[in-house]
Amino acid sequence: MGLEWFFRFGYAILIVTIMFMIWASIARATTNREIEHMNYPPCTLNPLCTCSKSSTDLGIVHCKNVPFPALPKMVNHSKVFMLHMENTGLRDIEPYFLQSTGLYRLKISHNFMTEVWDDAFAGLERSLWELHLPHNELIDIPSKSFRHLEKLRHLDLSWNRITQIHHDSFRGLEDSLQTLILKENRITMLESHSFAGLLILETLDLSGNNLWELDASIFRDGMPRLSKLLLTDNILQEIPYEAVTQLKALRTLDLSHNIIYDMVGNDSRSSGKLNLDNFHIEYNHIKQLRPNAFQYFDVVNRTFLDGNPIHTLKHKR
C-alpha cells in the first residue's frame, strides 16, 4: 500500500510539473502582447503617451503616433522598465541617453532610423534583454551598439533595408542571444560563418529576403540549440541539405514560398540526416515526389506540401 501511494504521489507531482511548464511557456509568449495593449493612464511627459507609473518612475512607456524626433527628456531621468516608440518620427538614439533607465525591453518601430550610434545602449549592459528595431530604415546591422549587451536574448531587426551579414555582426552576443529575427530585409547572400559563436541561439528567422542559396559552411561552427530555422519567402531553388543537416537540434524547417523544384536536389555531399517535427515546403514548384525524396531525413513527423503542383508519386520498381 505504501509503495502504491508513493507511485501515485510521484505521478501526480509529474503531471502538475508538466502542466506548470506548459502554463509558463504560454504565459511568457503572451506577456509581451498583453503589455503592449494594456490601457495605462496618460504620461506626465506627454498626455498622448501612456505610462504604467507616474512621477520619477515611469515604468512601462508607450508612445504611438506622437511626434518625438528625439527620445523624451524625462525618460533620461526616470526608471523605465519597457519603452516602446512607434511611428514617432524618431531618427536616432542619443549616446548614453538611456544609461540610467534600467531598461529591460526596448522597441522602436516604424521610425526613420538609418543607423544606431555605437554608445546608444551604454549603461544597459546588464539590464536589456529584448531589443526590437523593426520597420526602420537601417541599412547595416548596428553590431557595435549591442556588442556589450551581456543579457540580450531577443534581437529583432526585421523590416529594414539590411543587405549584408558579416562574420562578426553578432560578436559579443554569443552567450546570451536566443532569438534572432532578420525577416523582410534585402539580404541576398550570407558570408561563411555569419552566425559563428551563437551557441545558444534557438530561433533564426531569415524569411522574406532574397537568399538564393545557403553556403554549406554557414552553420559549420555548430549551433547546438538551433531548433527553428525560417527561410520562407526567399528565392531558394534547392533544399540546402548540406547546410541544415549540420544542425542537430533542428526541429522546424520552413522553406515555404521559394522556387524549389525537387525534394532531392543536386546536393550529394551531405552525410547527415534531419530529425524534424515540422517540415514546411508549401507553395514551391515541386511536380513529383521521387522514391528517394526523403533520403536526408531520419525522422519527419509533419510535412506540409500544400500549394505545389504535384501530379506524380513515384515508387521503386
Contacts in CASP RR format, 6 or more apart in sequence:
PFRMAT RR
TARGET T0000
AUTHOR 0000-0000-0000
METHOD contacts of the structure
MODEL  1
MGLEWFFRFGYAILIVTIMFMIWASIARATTNREIEHMNYPPCTLNPLCT
CSKSSTDLGIVHCKNVPFPALPKMVNHSKVFMLHMENTGLRDIEPYFLQS
TGLYRLKISHNFMTEVWDDAFAGLERSLWELHLPHNELIDIPSKSFRHLE
KLRHLDLSWNRITQIHHDSFRGLEDSLQTLILKENRITMLESHSFAGLLI
LETLDLSGNNLWELDASIFRDGMPRLSKLLLTDNILQEIPYEAVTQLKAL
RTLDLSHNIIYDMVGNDSRSSGKLNLDNFHIEYNHIKQLRPNAFQYFDVV
NRTFLDGNPIHTLKHKR
32 105 0 8 1.000
32 130 0 8 1.000
35 60 0 8 1.000
35 82 0 8 1.000
36 62 0 8 1.000
36 84 0 8 1.000
38 52 0 8 1.000
38 60 0 8 1.000
39 50 0 8 1.000
40 50 0 8 1.000
40 51 0 8 1.000
40 52 0 8 1.000
40 60 0 8 1.000
40 62 0 8 1.000
41 50 0 8 1.000
41 51 0 8 1.000
41 54 0 8 1.000
42 48 0 8 1.000
42 49 0 8 1.000
42 50 0 8 1.000
42 51 0 8 1.000
43 49 0 8 1.000
43 50 0 8 1.000
43 51 0 8 1.000
43 54 0 8 1.000
43 58 0 8 1.000
43 61 0 8 1.000
43 63 0 8 1.000
44 51 0 8 1.000
44 54 0 8 1.000
44 55 0 8 1.000
44 74 0 8 1.000
45 51 0 8 1.000
45 58 0 8 1.000
45 61 0 8 1.000
45 72 0 8 1.000
45 73 0 8 1.000
45 74 0 8 1.000
45 75 0 8 1.000
46 63 0 8 1.000
46 66 0 8 1.000
46 68 0 8 1.000
46 72 0 8 1.000
48 63 0 8 1.000
48 65 0 8 1.000
48 66 0 8 1.000
49 61 0 8 1.000
49 62 0 8 1.000
49 63 0 8 1.000
49 64 0 8 1.000
49 66 0 8 1.000
49 72 0 8 1.000
50 61 0 8 1.000
50 62 0 8 1.000
50 63 0 8 1.000
51 58 0 8 1.000
51 59 0 8 1.000
51 60 0 8 1.000
51 61 0 8 1.000
51 62 0 8 1.000
52 58 0 8 1.000
52 59 0 8 1.000
52 60 0 8 1.000
52 61 0 8 1.000
52 81 0 8 1.000
53 59 0 8 1.000
53 60 0 8 1.000
56 77 0 8 1.000
56 78 0 8 1.000
56 79 0 8 1.000
57 78 0 8 1.000
57 79 0 8 1.000
58 74 0 8 1.000
58 75 0 8 1.000
58 78 0 8 1.000
58 79 0 8 1.000
58 80 0 8 1.000
59 78 0 8 1.000
59 79 0 8 1.000
59 80 0 8 1.000
59 81 0 8 1.000
59 82 0 8 1.000
60 80 0 8 1.000
60 81 0 8 1.000
60 82 0 8 1.000
61 75 0 8 1.000
61 80 0 8 1.000
61 82 0 8 1.000
61 83 0 8 1.000
61 84 0 8 1.000
62 84 0 8 1.000
62 86 0 8 1.000
63 72 0 8 1.000
63 84 0 8 1.000
63 85 0 8 1.000
63 86 0 8 1.000
63 88 0 8 1.000
64 84 0 8 1.000
64 86 0 8 1.000
64 87 0 8 1.000
64 88 0 8 1.000
65 86 0 8 1.000
65 87 0 8 1.000
65 88 0 8 1.000
66 88 0 8 1.000
67 88 0 8 1.000
67 89 0 8 1.000
68 85 0 8 1.000
68 88 0 8 1.000
68 89 0 8 1.000
68 90 0 8 1.000
69 88 0 8 1.000
69 89 0 8 1.000
69 90 0 8 1.000
69 91 0 8 1.000
70 90 0 8 1.000
70 91 0 8 1.000
70 92 0 8 1.000
70 94 0 8 1.000
71 85 0 8 1.000
71 90 0 8 1.000
71 93 0 8 1.000
71 94 0 8 1.000
71 97 0 8 1.000
71 98 0 8 1.000
75 83 0 8 1.000
75 97 0 8 1.000
75 98 0 8 1.000
75 101 0 8 1.000
76 97 0 8 1.000
76 98 0 8 1.000
76 100 0 8 1.000
76 101 0 8 1.000
77 100 0 8 1.000
78 101 0 8 1.000
79 101 0 8 1.000
79 102 0 8 1.000
80 101 0 8 1.000
80 102 0 8 1.000
80 103 0 8 1.000
81 102 0 8 1.000
81 103 0 8 1.000
81 104 0 8 1.000
81 105 0 8 1.000
82 103 0 8 1.000
82 104 0 8 1.000
82 105 0 8 1.000
82 106 0 8 1.000
82 107 0 8 1.000
83 98 0 8 1.000
83 101 0 8 1.000
83 103 0 8 1.000
83 105 0 8 1.000
83 106 0 8 1.000
83 107 0 8 1.000
84 107 0 8 1.000
84 108 0 8 1.000
84 109 0 8 1.000
85 107 0 8 1.000
85 108 0 8 1.000
85 109 0 8 1.000
85 111 0 8 1.000
86 107 0 8 1.000
86 108 0 8 1.000
86 109 0 8 1.000
86 110 0 8 1.000
86 111 0 8 1.000
87 109 0 8 1.000
87 110 0 8 1.000
87 111 0 8 1.000
88 111 0 8 1.000
89 111 0 8 1.000
89 112 0 8 1.000
90 108 0 8 1.000
90 111 0 8 1.000
90 112 0 8 1.000
90 113 0 8 1.000
91 111 0 8 1.000
91 112 0 8 1.000
91 113 0 8 1.000
91 114 0 8 1.000
92 113 0 8 1.000
92 115 0 8 1.000
92 116 0 8 1.000
92 117 0 8 1.000
92 120 0 8 1.000
93 108 0 8 1.000
93 113 0 8 1.000
93 116 0 8 1.000
93 117 0 8 1.000
93 120 0 8 1.000
93 121 0 8 1.000
94 117 0 8 1.000
94 120 0 8 1.000
95 117 0 8 1.000
95 118 0 8 1.000
95 119 0 8 1.000
95 120 0 8 1.000
95 122 0 8 1.000
96 119 0 8 1.000
96 122 0 8 1.000
96 123 0 8 1.000
97 120 0 8 1.000
98 106 0 8 1.000
98 120 0 8 1.000
98 121 0 8 1.000
98 122 0 8 1.000
98 123 0 8 1.000
98 124 0 8 1.000
99 122 0 8 1.000
99 123 0 8 1.000
99 124 0 8 1.000
100 123 0 8 1.000
101 124 0 8 1.000
102 123 0 8 1.000
102 124 0 8 1.000
102 127 0 8 1.000
102 128 0 8 1.000
103 124 0 8 1.000
103 127 0 8 1.000
103 128 0 8 1.000
104 127 0 8 1.000
104 128 0 8 1.000
104 129 0 8 1.000
104 130 0 8 1.000
105 128 0 8 1.000
105 129 0 8 1.000
105 130 0 8 1.000
105 132 0 8 1.000
106 121 0 8 1.000
106 124 0 8 1.000
106 128 0 8 1.000
106 130 0 8 1.000
106 131 0 8 1.000
106 132 0 8 1.000
107 130 0 8 1.000
107 132 0 8 1.000
107 133 0 8 1.000
108 132 0 8 1.000
108 133 0 8 1.000
108 136 0 8 1.000
109 132 0 8 1.000
109 133 0 8 1.000
109 134 0 8 1.000
109 135 0 8 1.000
109 136 0 8 1.000
110 134 0 8 1.000
110 135 0 8 1.000
110 136 0 8 1.000
111 135 0 8 1.000
111 136 0 8 1.000
112 136 0 8 1.000
112 137 0 8 1.000
113 133 0 8 1.000
113 136 0 8 1.000
113 137 0 8 1.000
113 138 0 8 1.000
114 136 0 8 1.000
114 137 0 8 1.000
114 138 0 8 1.000
114 139 0 8 1.000
115 138 0 8 1.000
115 139 0 8 1.000
115 140 0 8 1.000
115 142 0 8 1.000
116 133 0 8 1.000
116 138 0 8 1.000
116 142 0 8 1.000
116 145 0 8 1.000
117 145 0 8 1.000
118 144 0 8 1.000
118 145 0 8 1.000
119 145 0 8 1.000
120 142 0 8 1.000
120 145 0 8 1.000
121 128 0 8 1.000
121 131 0 8 1.000
121 145 0 8 1.000
121 146 0 8 1.000
121 148 0 8 1.000
121 149 0 8 1.000
124 149 0 8 1.000
125 148 0 8 1.000
125 149 0 8 1.000
125 150 0 8 1.000
125 151 0 8 1.000
126 150 0 8 1.000
126 151 0 8 1.000
127 151 0 8 1.000
128 149 0 8 1.000
128 151 0 8 1.000
128 152 0 8 1.000
129 151 0 8 1.000
129 152 0 8 1.000
129 153 0 8 1.000
129 154 0 8 1.000
130 152 0 8 1.000
130 153 0 8 1.000
130 154 0 8 1.000
131 146 0 8 1.000
131 149 0 8 1.000
131 152 0 8 1.000
131 154 0 8 1.000
131 155 0 8 1.000
131 156 0 8 1.000
132 154 0 8 1.000
132 156 0 8 1.000
133 156 0 8 1.000
133 157 0 8 1.000
133 160 0 8 1.000
134 156 0 8 1.000
134 157 0 8 1.000
134 158 0 8 1.000
134 159 0 8 1.000
134 160 0 8 1.000
134 181 0 8 1.000
135 158 0 8 1.000
135 159 0 8 1.000
135 160 0 8 1.000
136 159 0 8 1.000
136 160 0 8 1.000
137 160 0 8 1.000
137 161 0 8 1.000
138 157 0 8 1.000
138 160 0 8 1.000
138 161 0 8 1.000
138 162 0 8 1.000
139 160 0 8 1.000
139 161 0 8 1.000
139 162 0 8 1.000
139 163 0 8 1.000
140 162 0 8 1.000
140 164 0 8 1.000
141 157 0 8 1.000
141 162 0 8 1.000
141 164 0 8 1.000
141 165 0 8 1.000
141 166 0 8 1.000
141 169 0 8 1.000
141 170 0 8 1.000
143 166 0 8 1.000
143 168 0 8 1.000
143 169 0 8 1.000
143 170 0 8 1.000
143 171 0 8 1.000
146 152 0 8 1.000
146 155 0 8 1.000
146 173 0 8 1.000
147 171 0 8 1.000
147 172 0 8 1.000
147 173 0 8 1.000
148 172 0 8 1.000
149 173 0 8 1.000
149 176 0 8 1.000
150 175 0 8 1.000
150 176 0 8 1.000
151 176 0 8 1.000
152 173 0 8 1.000
152 176 0 8 1.000
152 177 0 8 1.000
153 176 0 8 1.000
153 177 0 8 1.000
153 178 0 8 1.000
153 179 0 8 1.000
154 177 0 8 1.000
154 178 0 8 1.000
154 179 0 8 1.000
155 170 0 8 1.000
155 173 0 8 1.000
155 177 0 8 1.000
155 179 0 8 1.000
155 180 0 8 1.000
155 181 0 8 1.000
156 179 0 8 1.000
156 181 0 8 1.000
157 181 0 8 1.000
157 182 0 8 1.000
157 185 0 8 1.000
158 181 0 8 1.000
158 182 0 8 1.000
158 183 0 8 1.000
158 184 0 8 1.000
158 185 0 8 1.000
158 205 0 8 1.000
159 183 0 8 1.000
159 184 0 8 1.000
159 185 0 8 1.000
160 184 0 8 1.000
160 185 0 8 1.000
161 185 0 8 1.000
161 186 0 8 1.000
162 182 0 8 1.000
162 185 0 8 1.000
162 186 0 8 1.000
162 187 0 8 1.000
163 185 0 8 1.000
163 186 0 8 1.000
163 187 0 8 1.000
163 188 0 8 1.000
164 187 0 8 1.000
164 191 0 8 1.000
165 182 0 8 1.000
165 187 0 8 1.000
165 190 0 8 1.000
165 191 0 8 1.000
165 194 0 8 1.000
165 195 0 8 1.000
166 191 0 8 1.000
166 194 0 8 1.000
167 191 0 8 1.000
167 192 0 8 1.000
167 193 0 8 1.000
167 194 0 8 1.000
167 196 0 8 1.000
169 194 0 8 1.000
170 177 0 8 1.000
170 180 0 8 1.000
170 195 0 8 1.000
170 198 0 8 1.000
173 198 0 8 1.000
174 197 0 8 1.000
174 198 0 8 1.000
174 199 0 8 1.000
174 200 0 8 1.000
175 199 0 8 1.000
175 200 0 8 1.000
176 200 0 8 1.000
177 198 0 8 1.000
177 200 0 8 1.000
177 201 0 8 1.000
178 200 0 8 1.000
178 201 0 8 1.000
178 202 0 8 1.000
178 203 0 8 1.000
178 225 0 8 1.000
179 201 0 8 1.000
179 202 0 8 1.000
179 203 0 8 1.000
180 195 0 8 1.000
180 198 0 8 1.000
180 201 0 8 1.000
180 203 0 8 1.000
180 204 0 8 1.000
180 205 0 8 1.000
181 203 0 8 1.000
181 205 0 8 1.000
182 204 0 8 1.000
182 205 0 8 1.000
182 206 0 8 1.000
182 209 0 8 1.000
183 205 0 8 1.000
183 206 0 8 1.000
183 207 0 8 1.000
183 208 0 8 1.000
183 209 0 8 1.000
183 230 0 8 1.000
184 207 0 8 1.000
184 208 0 8 1.000
184 209 0 8 1.000
185 208 0 8 1.000
185 209 0 8 1.000
186 209 0 8 1.000
186 210 0 8 1.000
187 206 0 8 1.000
187 209 0 8 1.000
187 210 0 8 1.000
187 211 0 8 1.000
188 209 0 8 1.000
188 210 0 8 1.000
188 211 0 8 1.000
188 212 0 8 1.000
189 211 0 8 1.000
189 212 0 8 1.000
189 213 0 8 1.000
189 215 0 8 1.000
190 211 0 8 1.000
190 214 0 8 1.000
190 215 0 8 1.000
190 218 0 8 1.000
191 215 0 8 1.000
192 215 0 8 1.000
192 217 0 8 1.000
192 218 0 8 1.000
192 220 0 8 1.000
193 217 0 8 1.000
193 218 0 8 1.000
193 220 0 8 1.000
193 221 0 8 1.000
194 218 0 8 1.000
195 201 0 8 1.000
195 204 0 8 1.000
195 218 0 8 1.000
195 219 0 8 1.000
195 221 0 8 1.000
195 223 0 8 1.000
196 221 0 8 1.000
197 221 0 8 1.000
197 223 0 8 1.000
198 223 0 8 1.000
199 222 0 8 1.000
199 223 0 8 1.000
199 224 0 8 1.000
199 225 0 8 1.000
200 225 0 8 1.000
201 223 0 8 1.000
201 225 0 8 1.000
201 226 0 8 1.000
202 225 0 8 1.000
202 226 0 8 1.000
202 227 0 8 1.000
202 228 0 8 1.000
203 226 0 8 1.000
203 227 0 8 1.000
203 228 0 8 1.000
203 230 0 8 1.000
204 226 0 8 1.000
204 228 0 8 1.000
204 229 0 8 1.000
204 230 0 8 1.000
205 228 0 8 1.000
205 230 0 8 1.000
206 229 0 8 1.000
206 230 0 8 1.000
206 231 0 8 1.000
206 234 0 8 1.000
207 230 0 8 1.000
207 231 0 8 1.000
207 232 0 8 1.000
207 233 0 8 1.000
207 234 0 8 1.000
207 254 0 8 1.000
208 232 0 8 1.000
208 233 0 8 1.000
208 234 0 8 1.000
209 233 0 8 1.000
209 234 0 8 1.000
210 234 0 8 1.000
210 235 0 8 1.000
211 231 0 8 1.000
211 234 0 8 1.000
211 235 0 8 1.000
211 236 0 8 1.000
212 234 0 8 1.000
212 235 0 8 1.000
212 236 0 8 1.000
212 237 0 8 1.000
213 236 0 8 1.000
213 237 0 8 1.000
213 238 0 8 1.000
213 240 0 8 1.000
214 231 0 8 1.000
214 236 0 8 1.000
214 240 0 8 1.000
214 243 0 8 1.000
214 244 0 8 1.000
215 243 0 8 1.000
216 240 0 8 1.000
216 242 0 8 1.000
216 243 0 8 1.000
216 269 0 8 1.000
217 243 0 8 1.000
218 243 0 8 1.000
219 226 0 8 1.000
219 243 0 8 1.000
219 244 0 8 1.000
219 246 0 8 1.000
219 247 0 8 1.000
220 246 0 8 1.000
222 246 0 8 1.000
222 247 0 8 1.000
223 247 0 8 1.000
223 249 0 8 1.000
224 248 0 8 1.000
224 249 0 8 1.000
225 249 0 8 1.000
226 247 0 8 1.000
226 249 0 8 1.000
226 250 0 8 1.000
227 249 0 8 1.000
227 250 0 8 1.000
227 251 0 8 1.000
227 252 0 8 1.000
228 250 0 8 1.000
228 251 0 8 1.000
228 252 0 8 1.000
229 244 0 8 1.000
229 247 0 8 1.000
229 250 0 8 1.000
229 252 0 8 1.000
229 253 0 8 1.000
229 254 0 8 1.000
230 252 0 8 1.000
230 254 0 8 1.000
231 253 0 8 1.000
231 254 0 8 1.000
231 255 0 8 1.000
231 258 0 8 1.000
232 254 0 8 1.000
232 255 0 8 1.000
232 256 0 8 1.000
232 257 0 8 1.000
232 258 0 8 1.000
232 280 0 8 1.000
233 256 0 8 1.000
233 257 0 8 1.000
233 258 0 8 1.000
234 257 0 8 1.000
234 258 0 8 1.000
235 258 0 8 1.000
235 259 0 8 1.000
236 255 0 8 1.000
236 258 0 8 1.000
236 259 0 8 1.000
236 260 0 8 1.000
237 258 0 8 1.000
237 259 0 8 1.000
237 260 0 8 1.000
237 261 0 8 1.000
238 260 0 8 1.000
238 262 0 8 1.000
238 265 0 8 1.000
238 266 0 8 1.000
238 267 0 8 1.000
239 255 0 8 1.000
239 260 0 8 1.000
239 263 0 8 1.000
239 265 0 8 1.000
239 267 0 8 1.000
239 281 0 8 1.000
239 296 0 8 1.000
240 267 0 8 1.000
241 265 0 8 1.000
241 267 0 8 1.000
241 270 0 8 1.000
241 274 0 8 1.000
241 296 0 8 1.000
242 267 0 8 1.000
242 269 0 8 1.000
242 270 0 8 1.000
244 250 0 8 1.000
244 253 0 8 1.000
244 274 0 8 1.000
245 270 0 8 1.000
245 271 0 8 1.000
245 272 0 8 1.000
245 273 0 8 1.000
245 274 0 8 1.000
245 296 0 8 1.000
246 272 0 8 1.000
250 274 0 8 1.000
250 275 0 8 1.000
250 276 0 8 1.000
251 275 0 8 1.000
251 276 0 8 1.000
251 277 0 8 1.000
251 278 0 8 1.000
252 276 0 8 1.000
252 277 0 8 1.000
252 278 0 8 1.000
252 280 0 8 1.000
253 274 0 8 1.000
253 276 0 8 1.000
253 278 0 8 1.000
253 279 0 8 1.000
253 280 0 8 1.000
254 278 0 8 1.000
254 280 0 8 1.000
255 279 0 8 1.000
255 280 0 8 1.000
255 281 0 8 1.000
255 284 0 8 1.000
256 280 0 8 1.000
256 281 0 8 1.000
256 282 0 8 1.000
256 283 0 8 1.000
256 284 0 8 1.000
256 304 0 8 1.000
257 282 0 8 1.000
257 283 0 8 1.000
257 284 0 8 1.000
258 284 0 8 1.000
259 284 0 8 1.000
259 285 0 8 1.000
260 281 0 8 1.000
260 284 0 8 1.000
260 285 0 8 1.000
260 286 0 8 1.000
261 284 0 8 1.000
261 285 0 8 1.000
261 286 0 8 1.000
261 287 0 8 1.000
262 286 0 8 1.000
262 290 0 8 1.000
263 281 0 8 1.000
263 286 0 8 1.000
263 289 0 8 1.000
263 290 0 8 1.000
263 293 0 8 1.000
263 294 0 8 1.000
264 290 0 8 1.000
264 292 0 8 1.000
264 293 0 8 1.000
264 295 0 8 1.000
270 296 0 8 1.000
272 296 0 8 1.000
273 296 0 8 1.000
273 297 0 8 1.000
273 298 0 8 1.000
274 296 0 8 1.000
274 297 0 8 1.000
274 298 0 8 1.000
274 299 0 8 1.000
274 300 0 8 1.000
275 297 0 8 1.000
275 298 0 8 1.000
275 299 0 8 1.000
275 300 0 8 1.000
276 297 0 8 1.000
276 299 0 8 1.000
276 300 0 8 1.000
276 301 0 8 1.000
277 301 0 8 1.000
277 302 0 8 1.000
278 301 0 8 1.000
278 302 0 8 1.000
278 304 0 8 1.000
279 297 0 8 1.000
279 300 0 8 1.000
279 302 0 8 1.000
279 303 0 8 1.000
279 304 0 8 1.000
280 304 0 8 1.000
281 303 0 8 1.000
281 304 0 8 1.000
281 305 0 8 1.000
281 308 0 8 1.000
282 304 0 8 1.000
282 305 0 8 1.000
282 306 0 8 1.000
282 307 0 8 1.000
282 308 0 8 1.000
283 306 0 8 1.000
283 307 0 8 1.000
283 308 0 8 1.000
284 307 0 8 1.000
284 308 0 8 1.000
285 308 0 8 1.000
285 309 0 8 1.000
286 305 0 8 1.000
286 308 0 8 1.000
286 309 0 8 1.000
286 310 0 8 1.000
287 308 0 8 1.000
287 309 0 8 1.000
287 310 0 8 1.000
287 311 0 8 1.000
287 312 0 8 1.000
288 310 0 8 1.000
288 311 0 8 1.000
288 312 0 8 1.000
288 313 0 8 1.000
288 314 0 8 1.000
289 310 0 8 1.000
289 312 0 8 1.000
289 313 0 8 1.000
289 314 0 8 1.000
290 314 0 8 1.000
291 314 0 8 1.000
291 315 0 8 1.000
291 316 0 8 1.000
294 300 0 8 1.000
END
